[in-house]
Amino acid sequence: MKVIADTSICQGHQLCQGEAPDVFGFDEAADVVALLEEHPDETRRAAVTTAVRYCPAFALSIEED
């Protein structure tokens, strides 16, 4: 799985960090999401999927490898 974050539409809500803090960080200077792990382990799929689903700006997605 590959996680994609579109920083051009991210609104800085940081909900993704609450779901998967080891995958999603935050760039305070730019006020957008920062990917900490582009290819997280499969054990993180549920948390990453939840983060993608609940992103208010629809800035996150998962691409299958």
Secondary structure as UniProt FT lines:
FT   STRAND          2..5
FT   TURN            7..9
FT   HELIX           15..19
FT   TURN            21..23
FT   STRAND          24..27
FT   TURN            28..31
FT   STRAND          32..35
FT   HELIX           42..44
FT   HELIX           45..53
FT   TURN            56..57
FT   STRAND          60..63
//
